[in-house]
Amino acid sequence: MNIGHGWDLHRLEPGRKLMLGGVHIPWSSGEAGHSDGDVLLHALIDALLGSCALGDIGYHFPPGDPTWKDAQSSDLLRQVCDLLHRSGFSPCQIDTTVILEAPKLKGYISAIRSSIAELTSLPVEAVSVKAKTAEGFPPVGTGEAVEAHAVVLVEPLEEDQSLYL
C-alpha cells in the first residue's frame, strides 16, 4: 500500500462560487483560481498523485494553460483516478480536513463525503471529511482564504483488474 498527502490554499474572492469536494456551498465569496478553485479536491488530487510519485496538480493541469481555465475540479479528479488505475493503483481510504472560518460546514459534510466517494468510486464509509476553523489567525481565520489537507491510502490493483481499465 502507498500513502499520499496533499495540501492547498486559495484566496477567497467575492462573486466566486465556493466549491468544496465537488459541492457548491452558497456563500458570498469563493475560491480564486484558474479552475473552479475547489481547494478540497485540489488537495485530494495532490495526495493521490503523491501516493504514486506521479507529480502534482500543477504538473498535470498547469494553471497557465487555457485548457484548464474554469475547469471543474471534479473532472480533474476523475482524470487523476484514471491515471492512478492505469498505474496499477486504486484509492481505498481518504481522510480530509477543510479549514474555513465561515460558512460553517456542518450541514454540508454528508454531501461532500458522498460527492468524493462517488468521484473516487469508494464507499462513503471510506471517506472522511472534517471541518475546522483557524481561530481567527490570518489568512484563513480572517476570512481571506480557505485551506484543505488530504491523506489517502492506495492499494495495488489485482492483475486482472488493471487489464480492464
N, C-alpha and C positions, 0 to 999 in steps of 0.2 A: 504494500500500500504506500501511497505517496500523500504528502500533505502540502498545502499551499496557503499562503496568507496574502490578502490584498487590502489596500487602504486607498481612500480617495477623499478629496475635499473640494467643494465647489462654493464659489461665492453665490449668495442669494441675490436675485435681481427682481425688482418689481415688474409685474407683467409677464413673467415667465411661468410656465407650468411647473409645479412641484411634483416630480416623479420619483417614487421610491419603490424599488422592487417590481417595476412594471405597473404600478398602481398610481393613478392620478390622485393626489391629495389636495383638495380645494384649499387654496391659501392665496394671499395677496402677492407672494413672490415665489420664485422657483429657481432652480439651478441654472447658472450661466454656464454655457458650454457650447462646443461645436455641434455636438449631437443634442439629444434631448436632455443631457446632463444628469441622468439618473445615477446619482452618486453610489447608491447601494449596488446596482447591477455592475457599475464600473469596478467597484472593489471586488465583487464576486468574479468578474471576468479576469481580473489580475490574479486572484487566488487560484482559479482553475488553470490559467496559463502557467503560473509559477509552479504548480504542483507537478508539472511535467517538463519544466525548464523550456517552455515554448515562447519565451519573451514576455512582453507586457501589452496592454491595450493600445498604447501609442505606436508600437511596432506594427501591429496588425491593422489598426484603424487610425492612421495618422491624423491629428487634429487639423492640419492644414490642407488635407485632401478634400476637395469639394464633393467627392463621392459620399462622404460621411456627414456632410452638413445636414443638420436636423434629423439625422438617423435615429430610429428608435433603438434604445439600448437593448430592448428585448430581442430585436433581430440580431444585434451583435452577439448577445449571449448564446442564441441558438447556433450561430456560426462557430463560436468557440466550443460549444458542446460537440458539434460535428467534428471539429478538428481534434478534440480530445479522443473521441471514438476512433477516428482514423489513426490516431497514435497508439491505440490499444488500451485506452483507459475510460473509465466511467465514474462520475461522482457518486459517492454513496452517503455522504453526510455533509451538511452545510450549517455553519454557525455564523451569524452576522450580528453586528451592532450598528445602529444608526445613532449619531449624536446630533441633536437638534433642539434648540431652545423652545421653539414654537413652530407649528402647532403640536399639541400633544398627539402622539401616535397610537395610544392605547386602542382606540376604536378601529384602527386600520391594520393591526398586526396580523390578524387572521387572513385578511385578503392578501397581504403582502406574502405571507408564508405560502398560501395557495398558488399565487402567481409564480413565485420562484420554483415551487415544486413542479408545476406544470411545465415551465420553461426548461427545466433540467431533467424532466421525466423521472422525478423522485416522488416517493410518497410524502405527504405533508409532514408526517412524523419524523422525517429525516432532515427537516429544515427548521432551523431556529432563527428567529428574528427578535432582537432585543432593542429597546429604545431607551436612550439616556439623554440627559441634558449636560451642558458644560458648566452648570452652576454659575453662570454669569461671566465666565472667563472668555475673552475675545479669541478669535473672531466668532466662534460658534455660539458662545454664551451671550453675546450681544446681538445675535440675530443676523449677523453679516454672512454667515456661512453654514453649511451642513457637511458633516463628516460621516464616513462609514468604514467599517472594518469587516472583513470576511475571512473565515478559515474554512478550508474544505479538505475532506479526505476523499481520495480517489483510489479505485481499485482496478487492477488489470482486468480486461475483458477476457472471458474464456475464449480459447482459439476459435471455436465455431461461431461465437457472437461477432467477432470483428470481421469475419468473412462476409457478412451480410450488410455491412454498413457502407 
